[in-house]
């Protein structure tokens, strides 16, 4: 159960920022004695890997805070974030951490299962995040992008760190993230319904005005 919680939190973190959980997992494996990634995922803590992931992390953090570019970034990340979620779930759930001393029995017979679960979780979080960002940018003209991106990066960081160090705290954060995403989706639907209602009302008003104008012309007769 703890392993599943760790993997889910890391995958959700990847849904917000593709590189955050991978970078933190690599650093933890490299510098924290109590954390040891499975043999198949130990490449995450290599020098070249950490430099590449670190550079991509900085690039995503910057790009996600620029209006318009953040939406383009979300399109590109539609592939990268789910893939990262799969790696993060597989590596984190099967790692020896402060909370998990013997992860060897976790999905040993079906090593692909945690990867698929991680992909699904990260994809779900990414889709809600991306749609919410589009709606927020439409309403605020892109002014909300930096604040929303900063909050998302912070949530991604906290989820990843908590998953590695304090999984129970990660559970609380994960539940909070799920609630926030649900509320965001509901607000987006409410705005969409309100926009459609406004368009319908405008059309009805224009039709009514046009009908009245035609009636007046018929009543007034030819000049």
BADO-726762 format. One record per residue (C-alpha): residue number from 1; residue in three letters; x, y, z. Coordinates in pm, 1 decimal. Layout:
REM residues N
<site num="NUM" residuo="ala" x="X" y="Y" z="Z"/>
...
//
This chain:
REM residues 223
<site num="1" residuo="unk" x="0.0" y="0.0" z="0.0"/>
<site num="2" residuo="unk" x="282.8" y="242.9" z="86.9"/>
<site num="3" residuo="unk" x="455.3" y="160.4" z="-241.4"/>
<site num="4" residuo="unk" x="136.8" y="234.4" z="-437.0"/>
<site num="5" residuo="unk" x="93.8" y="564.2" z="-250.9"/>
<site num="6" residuo="unk" x="451.8" y="665.8" z="-326.9"/>
<site num="7" residuo="unk" x="416.0" y="578.3" z="-694.2"/>
<site num="8" residuo="unk" x="80.3" y="755.2" z="-727.8"/>
<site num="9" residuo="unk" x="213.0" y="1073.4" z="-568.3"/>
<site num="10" residuo="unk" x="519.4" y="1075.7" z="-793.4"/>
<site num="11" residuo="unk" x="305.1" y="1015.0" z="-1103.0"/>
<site num="12" residuo="unk" x="68.9" y="1298.7" z="-1004.5"/>
<site num="13" residuo="unk" x="374.3" y="1520.0" z="-954.1"/>
<site num="14" residuo="unk" x="484.3" y="1433.2" z="-1309.3"/>
<site num="15" residuo="unk" x="137.9" y="1529.6" z="-1437.2"/>
<site num="16" residuo="unk" x="207.4" y="1883.0" z="-1313.8"/>
<site num="17" residuo="unk" x="574.9" y="1899.8" z="-1408.3"/>
<site num="18" residuo="unk" x="730.3" y="1619.8" z="-1611.5"/>
<site num="19" residuo="unk" x="1084.1" y="1654.5" z="-1481.2"/>
<site num="20" residuo="unk" x="1037.5" y="1743.5" z="-1113.7"/>
<site num="21" residuo="unk" x="987.7" y="1391.1" z="-969.5"/>
<site num="22" residuo="unk" x="1255.7" y="1235.6" z="-1193.0"/>
<site num="23" residuo="unk" x="1510.2" y="1500.3" z="-1091.5"/>
<site num="24" residuo="unk" x="1430.1" y="1462.1" z="-721.4"/>
<site num="25" residuo="unk" x="1439.2" y="1081.3" z="-741.7"/>
<site num="26" residuo="unk" x="1780.3" y="1099.1" z="-907.3"/>
<site num="27" residuo="unk" x="1912.8" y="1341.2" z="-646.3"/>
<site num="28" residuo="unk" x="1774.0" y="1130.8" z="-361.7"/>
<site num="29" residuo="unk" x="1932.7" y="813.7" z="-498.4"/>
<site num="30" residuo="unk" x="2260.7" y="1000.1" z="-541.2"/>
<site num="31" residuo="unk" x="2284.5" y="1185.2" z="-211.3"/>
<site num="32" residuo="unk" x="2041.0" y="1029.8" z="43.1"/>
<site num="33" residuo="unk" x="2178.8" y="702.8" z="186.8"/>
<site num="34" residuo="unk" x="1831.2" y="580.4" z="284.9"/>
<site num="35" residuo="unk" x="1704.6" y="601.9" z="-74.4"/>
<site num="36" residuo="unk" x="1806.0" y="341.3" z="-330.6"/>
<site num="37" residuo="unk" x="1640.9" y="312.0" z="-670.2"/>
<site num="38" residuo="unk" x="1583.4" y="-30.6" z="-827.9"/>
<site num="39" residuo="unk" x="1864.1" y="-148.9" z="-1054.5"/>
<site num="40" residuo="unk" x="1655.1" y="-88.5" z="-1366.6"/>
<site num="41" residuo="unk" x="1603.4" y="277.7" z="-1275.8"/>
<site num="42" residuo="unk" x="1945.8" y="362.4" z="-1128.9"/>
<site num="43" residuo="unk" x="2033.0" y="555.0" z="-1447.7"/>
<site num="44" residuo="unk" x="1820.6" y="841.6" z="-1312.2"/>
<site num="45" residuo="unk" x="2102.5" y="932.5" z="-1072.5"/>
<site num="46" residuo="unk" x="2379.6" y="935.4" z="-1334.7"/>
<site num="47" residuo="unk" x="2572.6" y="1257.5" z="-1395.5"/>
<site num="48" residuo="unk" x="2460.5" y="1304.5" z="-1755.5"/>
<site num="49" residuo="unk" x="2099.1" y="1216.1" z="-1672.5"/>
<site num="50" residuo="unk" x="2080.5" y="1462.4" z="-1384.6"/>
<site num="51" residuo="unk" x="2225.4" y="1744.2" z="-1597.7"/>
<site num="52" residuo="unk" x="1984.0" y="1676.0" z="-1883.3"/>
<site num="53" residuo="unk" x="1678.2" y="1640.9" z="-1659.4"/>
<site num="54" residuo="unk" x="1782.8" y="1949.4" z="-1461.3"/>
<site num="55" residuo="unk" x="1808.5" y="2156.4" z="-1780.1"/>
<site num="56" residuo="unk" x="1470.7" y="2030.3" z="-1903.9"/>
<site num="57" residuo="unk" x="1320.0" y="2108.1" z="-1562.1"/>
<site num="58" residuo="unk" x="1439.4" y="2468.6" z="-1579.8"/>
<site num="59" residuo="unk" x="1313.3" y="2497.1" z="-1938.5"/>
<site num="60" residuo="unk" x="965.9" y="2374.1" z="-1844.8"/>
<site num="61" residuo="unk" x="948.3" y="2597.5" z="-1536.7"/>
<site num="62" residuo="unk" x="1026.3" y="2904.3" z="-1750.5"/>
<site num="63" residuo="unk" x="811.3" y="2812.5" z="-2052.8"/>
<site num="64" residuo="unk" x="508.5" y="2732.5" z="-1838.9"/>
<site num="65" residuo="unk" x="499.3" y="3086.7" z="-1700.2"/>
<site num="66" residuo="unk" x="484.5" y="3270.8" z="-2033.3"/>
<site num="67" residuo="unk" x="131.1" y="3334.0" z="-2165.7"/>
<site num="68" residuo="unk" x="55.7" y="3153.6" z="-2495.2"/>
<site num="69" residuo="unk" x="384.5" y="2964.1" z="-2472.8"/>
<site num="70" residuo="unk" x="244.8" y="2778.2" z="-2172.5"/>
<site num="71" residuo="unk" x="-34.4" y="2633.9" z="-2387.6"/>
<site num="72" residuo="unk" x="218.2" y="2522.9" z="-2651.1"/>
<site num="73" residuo="unk" x="424.7" y="2369.0" z="-2373.4"/>
<site num="74" residuo="unk" x="119.8" y="2177.8" z="-2248.5"/>
<site num="75" residuo="unk" x="67.9" y="2031.0" z="-2596.4"/>
<site num="76" residuo="unk" x="429.7" y="1912.8" z="-2609.8"/>
<site num="77" residuo="unk" x="405.9" y="1778.0" z="-2255.3"/>
<site num="78" residuo="unk" x="100.6" y="1569.4" z="-2344.8"/>
<site num="79" residuo="unk" x="345.4" y="1292.4" z="-2430.1"/>
<site num="80" residuo="unk" x="629.9" y="1372.7" z="-2191.8"/>
<site num="81" residuo="unk" x="432.8" y="1403.3" z="-1867.4"/>
<site num="82" residuo="unk" x="254.3" y="1065.5" z="-1895.9"/>
<site num="83" residuo="unk" x="586.0" y="900.2" z="-1991.4"/>
<site num="84" residuo="unk" x="753.9" y="1064.6" z="-1695.0"/>
<site num="85" residuo="unk" x="466.1" y="953.6" z="-1471.7"/>
<site num="86" residuo="unk" x="520.8" y="593.6" z="-1576.6"/>
<site num="87" residuo="unk" x="893.3" y="613.4" z="-1501.6"/>
<site num="88" residuo="unk" x="836.5" y="794.7" z="-1170.8"/>
<site num="89" residuo="unk" x="577.1" y="541.0" z="-1053.7"/>
<site num="90" residuo="unk" x="792.8" y="244.7" z="-1152.7"/>
<site num="91" residuo="unk" x="1112.2" y="385.9" z="-1002.1"/>
<site num="92" residuo="unk" x="958.3" y="533.2" z="-687.3"/>
<site num="93" residuo="unk" x="725.2" y="246.9" z="-599.9"/>
<site num="94" residuo="unk" x="1004.5" y="-8.1" z="-639.1"/>
<site num="95" residuo="unk" x="1271.0" y="191.4" z="-454.1"/>
<site num="96" residuo="unk" x="1404.0" y="142.3" z="-107.4"/>
<site num="97" residuo="unk" x="1322.4" y="465.7" z="73.5"/>
<site num="98" residuo="unk" x="1288.8" y="601.7" z="423.3"/>
<site num="99" residuo="unk" x="934.7" y="460.5" z="433.5"/>
<site num="100" residuo="unk" x="992.6" y="136.1" z="238.4"/>
<site num="101" residuo="unk" x="1263.5" y="-106.8" z="349.6"/>
<site num="102" residuo="unk" x="1182.1" y="-407.1" z="128.4"/>
<site num="103" residuo="unk" x="1016.0" y="-312.0" z="-200.5"/>
<site num="104" residuo="unk" x="1126.3" y="-631.0" z="-379.0"/>
<site num="105" residuo="unk" x="780.1" y="-788.4" z="-375.2"/>
<site num="106" residuo="unk" x="600.8" y="-493.7" z="-535.0"/>
<site num="107" residuo="unk" x="475.9" y="-595.3" z="-882.1"/>
<site num="108" residuo="unk" x="777.4" y="-821.0" z="-933.2"/>
<site num="109" residuo="unk" x="585.7" y="-1055.6" z="-1162.4"/>
<site num="110" residuo="unk" x="440.3" y="-776.2" z="-1377.7"/>
<site num="111" residuo="unk" x="698.3" y="-499.6" z="-1387.0"/>
<site num="112" residuo="unk" x="501.5" y="-317.0" z="-1658.1"/>
<site num="113" residuo="unk" x="195.7" y="-268.0" z="-1435.0"/>
<site num="114" residuo="unk" x="333.1" y="24.7" z="-1227.2"/>
<site num="115" residuo="unk" x="451.0" y="198.5" z="-1544.2"/>
<site num="116" residuo="unk" x="103.9" y="178.8" z="-1699.4"/>
<site num="117" residuo="unk" x="-58.6" y="299.2" z="-1377.0"/>
<site num="118" residuo="unk" x="184.2" y="590.6" z="-1360.4"/>
<site num="119" residuo="unk" x="113.4" y="687.1" z="-1721.4"/>
<site num="120" residuo="unk" x="-262.3" y="688.6" z="-1654.6"/>
<site num="121" residuo="unk" x="-234.2" y="897.8" z="-1337.7"/>
<site num="122" residuo="unk" x="2.5" y="1153.3" z="-1490.7"/>
<site num="123" residuo="unk" x="-211.0" y="1179.1" z="-1805.7"/>
<site num="124" residuo="unk" x="-528.3" y="1244.1" z="-1604.9"/>
<site num="125" residuo="unk" x="-360.1" y="1517.4" z="-1399.3"/>
<site num="126" residuo="unk" x="-202.5" y="1670.8" z="-1711.1"/>
<site num="127" residuo="unk" x="-532.9" y="1684.4" z="-1903.7"/>
<site num="128" residuo="unk" x="-717.5" y="1861.9" z="-1622.1"/>
<site num="129" residuo="unk" x="-422.7" y="2098.6" z="-1569.3"/>
<site num="130" residuo="unk" x="-395.1" y="2184.9" z="-1940.2"/>
<site num="131" residuo="unk" x="-768.8" y="2243.9" z="-1985.0"/>
<site num="132" residuo="unk" x="-779.9" y="2454.1" z="-1670.7"/>
<site num="133" residuo="unk" x="-488.5" y="2663.9" z="-1795.2"/>
<site num="134" residuo="unk" x="-661.6" y="2730.7" z="-2127.9"/>
<site num="135" residuo="unk" x="-976.9" y="2844.5" z="-1947.7"/>
<site num="136" residuo="unk" x="-781.0" y="3064.1" z="-1704.8"/>
<site num="137" residuo="unk" x="-584.2" y="3224.1" z="-1987.9"/>
<site num="138" residuo="unk" x="-905.3" y="3294.1" z="-2179.2"/>
<site num="139" residuo="unk" x="-1060.2" y="3467.9" z="-1879.6"/>
<site num="140" residuo="unk" x="-751.3" y="3662.7" z="-1766.5"/>
<site num="141" residuo="unk" x="-583.4" y="3719.3" z="-2101.6"/>
<site num="142" residuo="unk" x="-288.1" y="3507.5" z="-1990.8"/>
<site num="143" residuo="unk" x="-218.5" y="3709.9" z="-1675.9"/>
<site num="144" residuo="unk" x="-290.3" y="3409.4" z="-1454.1"/>
<site num="145" residuo="unk" x="-24.6" y="3189.4" z="-1617.5"/>
<site num="146" residuo="unk" x="273.8" y="3281.0" z="-1392.5"/>
<site num="147" residuo="unk" x="77.6" y="3244.3" z="-1067.0"/>
<site num="148" residuo="unk" x="-86.1" y="2916.8" z="-1170.7"/>
<site num="149" residuo="unk" x="242.8" y="2774.6" z="-1296.8"/>
<site num="150" residuo="unk" x="422.2" y="2865.4" z="-973.9"/>
<site num="151" residuo="unk" x="149.5" y="2695.7" z="-769.5"/>
<site num="152" residuo="unk" x="168.5" y="2385.3" z="-990.6"/>
<site num="153" residuo="unk" x="547.5" y="2368.1" z="-963.7"/>
<site num="154" residuo="unk" x="521.7" y="2401.8" z="-586.9"/>
<site num="155" residuo="unk" x="261.3" y="2126.4" z="-566.6"/>
<site num="156" residuo="unk" x="473.7" y="1901.8" z="-789.4"/>
<site num="157" residuo="unk" x="779.6" y="1958.5" z="-569.5"/>
<site num="158" residuo="unk" x="592.4" y="1895.8" z="-243.4"/>
<site num="159" residuo="unk" x="425.8" y="1580.8" z="-378.1"/>
<site num="160" residuo="unk" x="757.3" y="1434.6" z="-493.3"/>
<site num="161" residuo="unk" x="946.8" y="1517.4" z="-173.9"/>
<site num="162" residuo="unk" x="664.5" y="1393.0" z="48.8"/>
<site num="163" residuo="unk" x="637.1" y="1070.8" z="-152.7"/>
<site num="164" residuo="unk" x="1003.8" y="995.6" z="-88.4"/>
<site num="165" residuo="unk" x="1024.6" y="1111.0" z="273.7"/>
<site num="166" residuo="unk" x="675.4" y="1114.0" z="431.0"/>
<site num="167" residuo="unk" x="422.5" y="914.1" z="223.2"/>
<site num="168" residuo="unk" x="138.9" y="988.3" z="467.0"/>
<site num="169" residuo="unk" x="186.3" y="1359.3" z="401.2"/>
<site num="170" residuo="unk" x="191.5" y="1277.0" z="30.6"/>
<site num="171" residuo="unk" x="-151.3" y="1116.8" z="74.2"/>
<site num="172" residuo="unk" x="-287.6" y="1439.6" z="222.0"/>
<site num="173" residuo="unk" x="-133.8" y="1643.8" z="-60.0"/>
<site num="174" residuo="unk" x="-261.5" y="1399.0" z="-321.8"/>
<site num="175" residuo="unk" x="-616.0" y="1420.6" z="-187.9"/>
<site num="176" residuo="unk" x="-588.6" y="1799.4" z="-186.6"/>
<site num="177" residuo="unk" x="-466.3" y="1796.0" z="-547.0"/>
<site num="178" residuo="unk" x="-754.3" y="1572.0" z="-655.5"/>
<site num="179" residuo="unk" x="-1006.7" y="1804.5" z="-489.7"/>
<site num="180" residuo="unk" x="-843.1" y="2109.2" z="-651.4"/>
<site num="181" residuo="unk" x="-850.7" y="1946.2" z="-995.0"/>
<site num="182" residuo="unk" x="-1216.6" y="1848.5" z="-953.0"/>
<site num="183" residuo="unk" x="-1307.4" y="2203.9" z="-852.1"/>
<site num="184" residuo="unk" x="-1108.4" y="2339.1" z="-1146.7"/>
<site num="185" residuo="unk" x="-1293.2" y="2109.7" z="-1385.6"/>
<site num="186" residuo="unk" x="-1630.1" y="2210.0" z="-1239.4"/>
<site num="187" residuo="unk" x="-1546.8" y="2579.0" z="-1272.0"/>
<site num="188" residuo="unk" x="-1438.0" y="2527.0" z="-1631.2"/>
<site num="189" residuo="unk" x="-1767.8" y="2354.2" z="-1711.9"/>
<site num="190" residuo="unk" x="-1960.4" y="2630.0" z="-1534.4"/>
<site num="191" residuo="unk" x="-1777.7" y="2898.1" z="-1736.1"/>
<site num="192" residuo="unk" x="-1842.3" y="2703.6" z="-2054.9"/>
<site num="193" residuo="unk" x="-2215.1" y="2676.6" z="-1977.4"/>
<site num="194" residuo="unk" x="-2228.6" y="3046.1" z="-1889.7"/>
<site num="195" residuo="unk" x="-2054.6" y="3136.0" z="-2215.4"/>
<site num="196" residuo="unk" x="-2295.0" y="2921.4" z="-2418.7"/>
<site num="197" residuo="unk" x="-2590.9" y="3074.4" z="-2237.3"/>
<site num="198" residuo="unk" x="-2460.5" y="3424.2" z="-2309.6"/>
<site num="199" residuo="unk" x="-2418.4" y="3340.9" z="-2678.0"/>
<site num="200" residuo="unk" x="-2769.9" y="3194.1" z="-2693.5"/>
<site num="201" residuo="unk" x="-2915.0" y="3499.3" z="-2520.7"/>
<site num="202" residuo="unk" x="-2734.0" y="3731.4" z="-2762.6"/>
<site num="203" residuo="unk" x="-2861.4" y="3537.3" z="-3062.6"/>
<site num="204" residuo="unk" x="-3215.0" y="3541.3" z="-2926.4"/>
<site num="205" residuo="unk" x="-3193.7" y="3915.9" z="-2868.8"/>
<site num="206" residuo="unk" x="-3063.2" y="3974.8" z="-3222.8"/>
<site num="207" residuo="unk" x="-3337.5" y="3758.9" z="-3372.6"/>
<site num="208" residuo="unk" x="-3603.5" y="3939.4" z="-3172.2"/>
<site num="209" residuo="unk" x="-3465.9" y="4278.6" z="-3276.2"/>
<site num="210" residuo="unk" x="-3452.8" y="4172.7" z="-3642.2"/>
<site num="211" residuo="unk" x="-3809.8" y="4039.7" z="-3627.2"/>
<site num="212" residuo="unk" x="-3940.1" y="4363.9" z="-3475.0"/>
<site num="213" residuo="unk" x="-3754.8" y="4566.8" z="-3738.1"/>
<site num="214" residuo="unk" x="-3910.1" y="4364.6" z="-4022.6"/>
<site num="215" residuo="unk" x="-4257.3" y="4401.9" z="-3870.1"/>
<site num="216" residuo="unk" x="-4216.6" y="4777.3" z="-3843.4"/>
<site num="217" residuo="unk" x="-4110.4" y="4798.2" z="-4206.3"/>
<site num="218" residuo="unk" x="-4411.6" y="4596.5" z="-4319.9"/>
<site num="219" residuo="unk" x="-4648.3" y="4810.8" z="-4113.4"/>
<site num="220" residuo="unk" x="-4500.9" y="5132.6" z="-4237.0"/>
<site num="221" residuo="unk" x="-4542.5" y="5018.9" z="-4597.1"/>
<site num="222" residuo="unk" x="-4352.9" y="5150.8" z="-4898.0"/>
<site num="223" residuo="unk" x="-4234.3" y="5505.8" z="-4867.8"/>
//
